Amino acid sequence: MTETSLLWFRQDLRLTDHPALTAALAEGRSVLPVFILDEDAAGPHGLGGAARWWLRASLASLREALAARGAGLLLARGRAEVVLPALAQAVGARQVHAGRAYEPWARGQSRRVHEALEGAGAGLVLHTTAILREPHLVTSGSGTPYAVYSPFAKAIFALGEPAAPLPAPARISCPALPAGGEALDDLPLYPVPDEPDWAAEFGTHWQPGEDGAAARLARFTARALDRYDAERNLPGRDSSSGLSPHLRWGEISPGQVWHAARAAKAGAKGTETFLKEILWREFAYHLLWHRPEMPEAPLRAEFARFPWQPDAKLLAAWQQGRTGYPIVDAGMRQLWRSGWMHNRVRMIVASLLVKHLMQPWQDGAAWFWDTLVDADLASNSASWQWVAGCGTDAAPYFRVFNPMLQGEKFDPDGAFVRRWVPELAKLPDAYVHKPWEAPPEILAAAGVRLGQTYPRPVIDHAEGRARALAAFEALRA
């Protein structure tokens, strides 16, 4: 009987540049691909609603790609440390290959799987599939982890170019799938049938899967990379790569993205800026590895005493895009309808929540976790701590974004606001980011009735800023 190895897909739902797949095939055995929905292991960080929508479509795409190469995909549900040893014994597998995962819960899962497989006479071999460099390999001159992004990025660049991407196999020898696998439609990965389909528009914005990732990367490098440095902060322009959900699910590797950008526009300013953003994602993963408390607790200990003022009504107004600040409301509505938000706007909406409104950053992170298709524990946690001023390398807390000035600077013609807040679409550019300053006749001509068709600001900018700075000063006292 031909020996079999198991390939455990985790956050690397692709066939190209997949070291675990390459290693499994190199052993000369047949390979049985498996994906396990292990919700018990994730605890409070189980998949949010938008992520479930994406995962379902991504698994369907992966299954098709495997079928085209002669292989199946076994879907299972349960504890990985139970499923994998039983499966290994059922098919006579002595080895399980998988990508390394970096979330605290996933690290615990890996340890339990390793121990359970060992007890069953099999082994677990982990490979680097989700990031560029393993965290323990990137340290400062003193041997400690980097806590500041700039020297971290410099160190990564100094290590040289990542390894060239591995090709996808033309064929995969795969045994017959054992009985007992789950049907994709039976996994809880889509809105409940009788409830409103909040994900109805997602498919108009996204093509989950490896093919969708490759197509988006090709479009970006051909059309937007050369102007990325100049336009990356303009949400009204189609200048973002849109690769974040594909990277989150491993439908494309950061190494593939890196080499494609280099090949398309080597040395261009836009390329260097884009690669530094790939390294921000890398930095977040390294931070999470070394500081596993990051999703829940501020990395700057003094912020545990910050005088947040939780308010369910203010939080709901922010979640629903009803704050009265157009650039913020446009971002929150873009998030709800597309499962994604422009990066510059993410910073603006986060700043308003934690500073003007004094809501805990963890509440904002939780909302993003549930509504983003690219919900990534490392990036989400690190970015919210950055905005809140409580991370290891964070924006100073006293840096309070002015939402009107941010809108005027980065959405000067109001294109972004007009798309996502259509009730303001007829306002002149001068007032689209601050409709409360428009004369009554301008508001009437645009069909805007403040407090009725569009809310007044939930808090005055100057008042919110002053309150936030006072809280910060009290923390320092």
N, C-alpha and C positions, 0 to 999 in steps of 0.2 A: 504494500500500500504506500502510495506517495505521501511523504510527510507533509504536514500542513503547519503554517505559521498564521497567527491571528494578527490582523492589522486593525488596531483600535483607533477609529477616528474620534477626535475630540474637538479642538478648535482649529482644524486644518482640513477643511472639507474641499480638497482639491486633489489632483493627480500629478500636476506639474510641480517641480521643486519640492518634493515631499520625501525628505530623507528616511522617514520610517518605512514608507512604501518601497523605496529603492533598496533599503537594507533587507527587508523581508524577501524581496524578489532575488536578491543576490545570494541568498542561502540555497537557491535552487529548489525550494519547496513550493507547493501550491499555497496560495494566500487567500484567507477568508476575511473579507472586510466586515467590520461590525461597528455600529454606532449604538451607544447606550444612553438613553434618557434617564439620568440618575438624579432625580430631583431631591432626594433625601440628603445627598452629599452637599448640595449647595446651600442648604439652610436658608437664612434670610436673603441670600443673593441668588435665589432661583430666578429663572428667566422671566423678564417682564413681558407684557403683552405684545409689543412691537417686535421684540426679539423672537418670540415664538412664531410670529407670522413669517419672519425671514428664515428661521431655521427650517420650517416645513418646506418652503420653496427650495432652499439650498439642498436639503436632503434629496428632494425629488430630482434636482439637477445632477447631484453626485451619483445617484442610482442610475441615471441614464448614461452618464459618462463611463461608469463601470460596466454597464451592460454592453456598451459599444466595444469594450475590450474583452468581453467574454466572462465577466465576473458579476456576481450578485452583491447585494448589500444587505446584511442581516441587521434588522432593527430590533432592539431589545429595550425593555423598561425595567428598572430596578437598581439595586446596589451593584456597582461595577465589581466590587470585591466578591460578590456572589455569582454574578453572571459570567464573568470571564473564566474563573477556574472551572466552572461546570461546563462551559463551552469548550475549553481546552481539552478537558477529559473526553467530551463527546466526540471530538474530531481528531483526537490524538495529537494535539499541538503541544510542542515543548517550549514554544517561544511566543511572546506577545510583543509586537512592536507598536509604539505609540509616540505621539508628540508630547513634549513636556508642557505642563500647564502651570501657571504662576500664581493664581489666586490662592489665598490661604486654604479655602475649602478644597480646592483641587489638589493642593500639595498633600493634604491629609488623605484624600482619595487615592492618590498615587501610592502613598505608603501602605495603605490597607490592601490595595490590589497586589502590590509587590509581595507582601507577607502571605496573602491568601494563595497566590500562584506558587510561591515557594513551597507552601504546604501541600500543594497538589502536584509537585514535581515539575513545575514549569517556571519560566522566568519572564520578567518584564524588562524590556530595553527601551529607554526613553531617548528621544532625539529632539534636536532643536528645529522646530517647525514654525513657531509663531513670532520669533524675534530674530534680530541679527546676531547678537552676542549674548552668551549666558551671563547672568549678573555677577557670578563669582569671578569671572574673568576680566571684569572692568572695574578697576579700583584706582584710587589716587596713589600718589607717590608714597604715602604712608601706609598703604595697604587697606585703607578704609573705603567704604562705598562713597560715591559722589552724592552730595546733597544739593548741589547747585547745577542747573542745566548747562550753562555755557562751558565750564571745564569738562563736563561729561561729554558734550557733543565734540569738543576738541579732541578728547581722548579717543572717541570712536573713529573720527576721521583719521587720526594718527595710526590706527590699526590697519588702515588700508581698505581696499574695496572688499565687500562681501564676496563669498565664493559665488562662482557663476551658477545660475539656476540649473537644477537637474531636469532633464527632459521627462515628460510623461511616458510611461511604457505603452508600446503598441498593443500588447496583449498581456493579460493577467490570468495565469492558470488558477482556477478557483474550484474548490469542491462544491458539490451540491449543498445548498443552504439547509442546515438542519431544521427540523420541525420546531414549532413553538415561537417563531419570530413574530414581531408585531407588524401589523399593517400600518403604513404611514398615516392613513386617515384615522386610525384609532388612537394615535398619540395626541395628547392635549396641546396642539400647536396652532389652533385657530380659534377665533371668537366663537362663543356658544351659538349654535344655529338660530335660536329664537331671539337672540339679542341683536341690537343695532350693529351693523358691520362697520366698526370704527376704522378698519383697515381697507375700506373699499377703494380708496384712491392710491394705496401704496403701489399697486401694480402698474400704475401710469407713470410712476417716478423711478421704479427700480426693476432690474432684472437680476434676482439673486442667482448665485451659482458661479462656477469657474468661467464659463463662457461670458457671462455678464461682466465679470470682473475684468477679463481680458479686453472686452470691447470698450469698457469705460476707460481703462488705462490707455488704450490706443487713441481714443478720441482726445483725451486730455493732453497726451504728449504731442499730438499733431496740431491741436488748435489753441491750447491755453497755456502751455508750459512757458513759452517765451515771454508772455506778458504776466506771468504769475506774480512776480515780485510787485508789479505796479497795481494789479487788480485783485489780489487775493482777499483784500478786506472789503470789497464792494459786493454786498449781497444781491444787488440788482443786476449784476453781471454773471454770466455763466463761466466763471473762472475757477471754481473749486474743482478738485479732482473727483470728488464724490466717491472716493475709494474706501472711506472709513468703515462702512459696514462689510465690505468685501474683505478688508484686512481683519476686522474683528472676528469674522467666521473662518478666516484662513482660506478663503476661496482664491486668494492670491497671497504670495509671501512678500514680506518687506524687501527681501533680496530681489525678487522679480521687479518690484516697483523701482527700486534703486537703480538697477542695471538698465531698465527701460528709459528712465529719465536721463541717465548718463548718455545712453546711445542716441537719444533724440536731440538733446541740446547740451552737450558736454561743455562745462565751463561757463555757461550762461548764468546771469544773476538769478533768473527765475528758477533755474535748476537747483542752485545752491540753497536758495530760500526754501524750496520744496523739500529738499533732502533734510534740512534742519527740522522741518515739521515732522518728517518721518522719525527723526531722532527724538522729538518730544514724546512721541508715542513710546519709543524705546525707553526713554528716561522714566516714564510713568511705570512701565513694567519693572524696571530695576528698583524703583522706589518701593513698589508693592512687595517685591521679593524681600527686601531688607526691612521694610516697615509694614508688616502685615496688618497692623491696626489702622492703616490709612483709610479704609472705607468708612470707619465709624468714628474715629477719634482724631482730633487735630494733632498734627505732627509737632506744632509748637505748643508745648504743654500749657503755657499761660492762657491760651484761648479756651481751655476747658472751663474757665471762669467767665467767659464773655457773657454779658447780660442780654441774651437774645430775648425777643418778645413775641413768642409764638401767637399767631392770630389766624384762625381757620379761614376767616373771611378774606383777609389780605392774601393768604396763600391761594385760595380758590380764584380770586381775581387775577392773580398772576398766571395760574395754570390755564385759565380760560382765555387769556389774551384780552382782559378787560381792565387793564391798569390805567388807561387814559394816556399812556405814553406810546405813540404810534410805532416807533421802531421796536419796542418791547412786545407790543401786542402782535405785530406782524411776525416776529420770530416765534412766539408761542403758538400762533395759529399755523405757521408753516410746520412746526413740530407735530402738532396734532394731526394735520392732514397728510403729511408726507413721511412722518417718522424720522425726520432729520431736521437739523437747523444749521445755518451758516455759522462758521466758527467765530467770526467777529461778533455776530449777533448773540451767540452763546455767552460771550463775555459780558455783553451789555445787559442781557436779561438776568444773568447771575448777579451782577453787581447791584442791580435794582433790588433784587430779592433780599440779599444779605445785608445791604447797606441802607438804602432808603427805607426798606420795609422791616429791617431787623429780624428777618426770619432765619432760623438755623440753616446753615449750608447743607446739612444732611437731608432736610426736607426737599431742597431743590435737587440734590443728587438722586433722591428716591424717585422724584417725578421724571427726571431724565432717564433713569434706569428702566422705568416702565414704558416710556413712550418713544425712546430712540431705537431705531433698527440697528444702530451701531453701538448700543449700550455695552460698554467695555469697563469692567470694574477698575482696572488700573487707570485708564485715561479719564474716566468720569470722576473718580475720587481725587486724582491729582489736580485736575483742572478746577474742580470746585474748591479745593483747598487753596489753590493759587489765587482765585478771585477773592475768597474770604480772607486772605492774608495770613492763614494759619498753617500753610505748608512749609516744607523745608526751603523751598525756593519759590517764594510767593510775591505777588504784587503787594506793596505796602497797604495796610488796611486803610490808611488815610487817602489812598487813591480812589476817589469815588467818581465813576463815570457820570457825566452829564448826558442823559439820554437824548436831549434835544440836539446838543452839539455833536454827539456821536452820529445821530441820524443825518444831520446836515453835512457832516464830513464824509461819511461812508455811503450815504444814499442821497446824494445831492439833488437828483432829479425826482426823488420819491418813488422810483420804480418799484422798489421792494415793498414799501408800505402800500402802494396802490394795488399791488397784486394780492396781498394777503389781508388787507383791511380795506375792502372795496367801498365801504361807506365813506371813506375819505378821498376817494379817487378823483373827485372833481375839484378838490382844493388846489389853489396855486402852490407852486413849489415853496414859496416863502412861508406858508402856514401848514404844510402837510405834516411837519414834525412837531408843531405846536399849535394845534387848531384853536386852543383857548385864547390865543392872541389875535385871531382873525376878527375883523370888524363884523358886526351883525349881518350886513348886506352880503359880505363874502360867504359867510356861513350859509345864509339862506340860498344864495345862488348855487352853492355846492350841495344843497340838500342835507346839511349837517345840523342837527339839533343836539348841542352838548347836554349830556345828562339823559338823553333819550336815544338817539340813533348811535351815539358814541359817548362813552363815559368821560367825565372830567377826571383829571389825575387823582389817584387814590391818596396821594400825598404830594405836597408842594416840594419841588426839587430842593430849594434852599433849606426848607425845614427838615427834610429827610437827611440831607447831607450833614447839617449841623447836629442832628440827633446821633448819627452814626459816629461822627468825630468825637462827640462828648462821651459816648460809650467806650470808644477806643482809649481816650484819655483816662477814663476811670479805670480801665483795665491795667493801664501802666502805672497807676498810682500805688 
